[in-house]
């Protein structure tokens, strides 16, 4: 059953949806919250998520996704495999995509907890025919990240330790990935270090190191230029300030737009 509600505000739409349902809607088992990507571009996404979190029955561990598809089409595509509960099927799909590096963990609790010190990357949800697809990401302003960009972020943030990375001219199977990043003393630059074991389709080790480094610099430069601190360098920046007044005066959301990135990648061949 698909229940819809419309209203001049989000709160009124929820009330109308409650009224249209044959029984009281309970969000304590909610697994996936799919939001129109256009709403993020309007700048209203944060307030909507805050309003949802105020519901006493809201499950804060639900995954947050942005989509270009209609709510009706998404709801109709949510069909579990035969014999499986929908909630269990969604849990398994989300866990598998995170492990593969296709998406990043993005629960409602995660998004609200990050605050000003890190920018969340939400899940990209799309429909391929009648099938649900979770791959790629969105920033809070609705900017889209391709699946290969999300995979790079997954490696940098430590969510995936091994995966197949699609690169210009080929692919590489990466294993035992470790990453670190540090903000410069002047807060105007950052150094990222990546080490890994890799088997590549058509790259020497040096070529692979350069290709991965170029991809990381391109991605992080684009994100930071849009004010997206996906690595959470704001957590390091706030430690350099003496009090909240100094942190607010730093205006990190704007400061991070001008960060200069330095990336070093070390690749070992298979043993």
C-alpha positions as CSV (number, residue, x, y, z in Angstrom):
1,X,0.0,0.0,0.0
2,X,1.2,3.5,-0.9
3,X,-0.1,6.4,1.2
4,X,0.4,10.0,0.2
5,X,-0.1,13.4,1.8
6,X,0.0,16.9,0.5
7,X,0.1,20.2,2.3
8,X,1.5,23.8,2.1
9,X,4.2,22.8,4.6
10,X,5.9,19.5,5.2
11,X,4.3,19.2,8.6
12,X,0.8,19.6,7.2
13,X,1.6,17.0,4.5
14,X,2.6,14.5,7.2
15,X,-0.6,15.2,9.1
16,X,-2.6,14.7,5.9
17,X,-0.8,11.5,5.2
18,X,-1.5,10.2,8.8
19,X,-5.2,11.1,8.2
20,X,-5.3,9.2,4.9
21,X,-3.7,6.0,6.2
22,X,-6.0,3.2,7.5
23,X,-4.0,3.2,10.7
24,X,-1.5,5.5,12.5
25,X,1.8,5.7,10.6
26,X,4.7,4.7,12.8
27,X,8.2,5.7,11.6
28,X,10.1,3.7,14.2
29,X,10.8,1.0,11.6
30,X,11.8,3.4,8.8
31,X,14.8,2.1,6.8
32,X,15.1,4.6,3.9
33,X,14.2,8.2,3.7
34,X,14.1,9.3,0.0
35,X,14.0,13.0,-0.6
36,X,13.6,14.9,-3.9
37,X,17.0,16.2,-5.0
38,X,15.4,19.5,-6.0
39,X,14.5,20.2,-2.4
40,X,18.2,20.0,-1.5
41,X,19.0,22.6,-4.3
42,X,16.4,24.9,-2.8
43,X,18.2,25.0,0.5
44,X,15.4,23.6,2.6
45,X,16.8,20.1,3.2
46,X,18.4,20.8,6.6
47,X,15.2,22.2,8.0
48,X,13.1,19.3,6.7
49,X,15.5,16.7,8.3
50,X,15.4,18.7,11.6
51,X,11.6,18.7,11.5
52,X,11.5,14.9,10.8
53,X,13.9,14.3,13.7
54,X,11.5,16.0,16.1
55,X,8.9,13.3,15.6
56,X,8.9,11.1,18.7
57,X,8.5,7.9,16.5
58,X,11.3,8.8,14.1
59,X,14.0,6.1,13.6
60,X,17.2,8.1,13.6
61,X,19.2,5.3,12.0
62,X,17.2,5.4,8.7
63,X,19.3,6.0,5.6
64,X,18.9,9.4,3.9
65,X,18.9,9.4,0.1
66,X,18.2,12.0,-2.6
67,X,16.5,11.1,-5.8
68,X,15.2,12.6,-9.1
69,X,12.4,10.0,-9.2
70,X,8.9,10.6,-7.9
71,X,8.0,9.4,-4.4
72,X,5.2,7.3,-5.9
73,X,7.6,5.5,-8.3
74,X,10.2,4.9,-5.5
75,X,7.5,3.5,-3.2
76,X,6.3,1.1,-5.9
77,X,9.8,-0.1,-6.7
78,X,10.4,-1.1,-3.0
79,X,9.6,-4.8,-3.5
80,X,11.6,-7.3,-1.5
81,X,12.7,-10.7,-2.8
82,X,10.2,-13.5,-2.4
83,X,10.0,-14.6,1.2
84,X,11.9,-11.6,2.6
85,X,10.7,-8.7,4.6
86,X,11.1,-5.3,3.0
87,X,13.0,-3.9,6.0
88,X,15.5,-6.8,6.0
89,X,15.9,-6.5,2.2
90,X,16.7,-2.8,2.5
91,X,19.2,-3.4,5.4
92,X,21.0,-6.0,3.3
93,X,21.1,-3.7,0.2
94,X,22.4,-0.7,2.1
95,X,25.1,-2.8,3.9
96,X,26.2,-4.4,0.6
97,X,26.5,-1.0,-1.2
98,X,28.5,0.5,1.6
99,X,30.9,-2.4,1.7
100,X,31.3,-2.1,-2.1
101,X,32.0,1.6,-1.8
102,X,29.0,2.4,-4.0
103,X,27.5,4.7,-1.3
104,X,28.6,6.2,2.0
105,X,26.8,5.6,5.3
106,X,24.3,8.4,5.7
107,X,21.8,8.0,8.5
108,X,19.6,10.8,9.7
109,X,21.5,10.7,13.0
110,X,24.8,10.9,11.1
111,X,23.7,13.9,9.1
112,X,22.4,15.9,12.0
113,X,25.4,15.0,14.3
114,X,28.0,16.3,11.8
115,X,26.9,19.9,12.2
116,X,29.4,22.5,10.9
117,X,32.5,20.3,11.4
118,X,31.8,17.9,8.5
119,X,29.6,17.9,5.5
120,X,27.5,14.7,4.9
121,X,27.4,13.0,1.6
122,X,23.9,11.5,1.1
123,X,23.0,8.4,-0.9
124,X,22.0,8.7,-4.5
125,X,18.9,6.8,-5.3
126,X,17.7,6.2,-8.8
127,X,15.3,3.9,-10.7
128,X,16.5,1.6,-13.5
129,X,13.3,0.5,-15.0
130,X,11.3,-0.8,-12.1
131,X,14.4,-1.6,-10.0
132,X,15.8,0.5,-7.2
133,X,19.5,1.5,-7.5
134,X,21.7,2.9,-4.8
135,X,25.0,4.2,-6.2
136,X,26.8,7.5,-6.0
137,X,26.0,10.4,-3.7
138,X,24.7,13.9,-3.2
139,X,26.0,16.8,-1.2
140,X,23.5,18.7,1.0
141,X,23.0,21.3,-1.8
142,X,22.0,18.7,-4.3
143,X,25.3,18.4,-6.2
144,X,25.7,14.9,-7.6
145,X,28.7,12.5,-7.1
146,X,29.2,9.7,-9.6
147,X,29.7,6.2,-8.1
148,X,33.5,6.2,-8.8
149,X,33.8,9.5,-6.9
150,X,31.8,8.1,-4.0
151,X,34.2,5.1,-4.1
152,X,37.2,7.4,-3.7
153,X,35.5,9.1,-0.7
154,X,34.7,5.7,0.8
155,X,38.4,4.8,0.7
156,X,39.5,8.1,2.1
157,X,37.0,7.9,5.0
158,X,37.8,4.2,5.8
159,X,34.4,2.8,5.0
160,X,35.9,0.5,2.3
161,X,39.2,-1.3,2.7
162,X,39.1,-3.1,-0.6
163,X,37.1,-2.5,-3.8
164,X,37.4,-2.3,-7.6
165,X,37.9,1.3,-8.7
166,X,37.0,2.3,-12.2
167,X,39.5,4.8,-13.6
168,X,40.1,6.6,-16.9
169,X,41.6,3.9,-19.2
170,X,40.9,0.9,-17.0
171,X,40.3,-0.3,-13.5
172,X,42.2,-1.3,-10.4
173,X,41.5,-3.8,-7.6
174,X,42.5,-2.1,-4.4
175,X,43.1,-3.9,-1.0
176,X,44.4,-3.0,2.4
177,X,43.8,0.7,1.9
178,X,44.7,3.1,4.6
179,X,44.3,6.9,4.4
180,X,45.1,9.9,6.5
181,X,44.6,13.6,6.1
182,X,45.9,16.6,7.9
183,X,45.0,20.3,7.8
184,X,48.0,22.7,7.4
185,X,49.0,25.0,10.3
186,X,47.6,28.0,8.4
187,X,44.3,26.3,7.8
188,X,44.6,27.0,4.1
189,X,45.8,23.6,2.8
190,X,45.5,19.9,3.5
191,X,47.7,16.9,2.8
192,X,46.1,13.5,2.0
193,X,48.1,10.3,2.1
194,X,46.8,7.0,0.7
195,X,48.6,3.6,0.7
196,X,47.3,0.4,-0.8
197,X,48.0,-2.9,-2.5
198,X,46.6,-3.0,-6.0
199,X,46.3,-5.1,-9.1
200,X,45.6,-2.9,-12.2
201,X,44.3,-3.8,-15.6
202,X,46.5,-1.5,-17.7
203,X,48.6,0.7,-15.3
204,X,52.1,0.5,-13.9
205,X,52.4,1.2,-10.2
206,X,53.6,4.7,-10.9
207,X,50.8,5.4,-13.4
208,X,48.2,4.1,-10.9
209,X,49.6,6.3,-8.1
210,X,49.3,9.3,-10.3
211,X,45.9,8.4,-11.7
212,X,44.4,7.9,-8.2
213,X,46.1,11.1,-6.9
214,X,44.7,13.1,-9.8
215,X,41.2,11.8,-9.2
216,X,41.4,12.5,-5.5
217,X,42.6,16.1,-6.0
218,X,39.9,16.7,-8.6
219,X,37.2,15.4,-6.4
220,X,38.3,17.2,-3.2
221,X,38.9,20.5,-5.0
222,X,35.3,20.4,-6.5
223,X,33.8,19.5,-3.2
224,X,35.6,22.1,-1.1
225,X,35.0,24.8,-3.8
226,X,31.3,24.1,-3.2
227,X,31.7,24.4,0.6
228,X,31.5,20.7,1.2
229,X,34.0,19.4,3.8
230,X,33.4,15.7,3.2
231,X,36.6,14.7,5.0
232,X,35.6,16.5,8.2
233,X,38.7,18.8,8.3
234,X,36.5,21.1,10.3
235,X,37.1,18.7,13.2
236,X,40.8,19.5,13.0
237,X,40.1,23.2,12.5
238,X,38.0,23.6,15.6
239,X,40.8,22.1,17.7
240,X,43.0,25.1,16.5
241,X,40.6,27.6,18.0
242,X,40.4,28.7,21.7
243,X,36.7,29.1,22.1
244,X,33.4,29.1,20.2
245,X,33.6,32.7,19.4
246,X,36.9,32.2,17.6
247,X,35.5,29.1,15.8
248,X,32.5,31.1,14.6
249,X,34.7,34.0,13.5
250,X,36.7,31.5,11.4
251,X,33.6,30.9,9.2
252,X,34.8,27.4,8.3
253,X,32.1,26.9,5.7
254,X,33.6,29.6,3.6
255,X,37.2,29.1,4.6
256,X,37.2,25.5,3.4
257,X,36.3,26.6,-0.1
258,X,39.9,27.8,-0.7
259,X,41.8,24.8,0.6
260,X,44.8,23.8,-1.5
261,X,45.0,20.0,-1.7
262,X,48.2,17.9,-1.7
263,X,47.8,14.2,-2.3
264,X,50.4,11.4,-2.0
265,X,49.5,7.8,-3.1
266,X,51.6,4.8,-2.5
267,X,50.9,1.5,-4.3
268,X,52.4,-1.9,-3.7
269,X,51.9,-4.7,-6.2
270,X,50.3,-8.0,-5.1
271,X,52.5,-10.3,-3.0
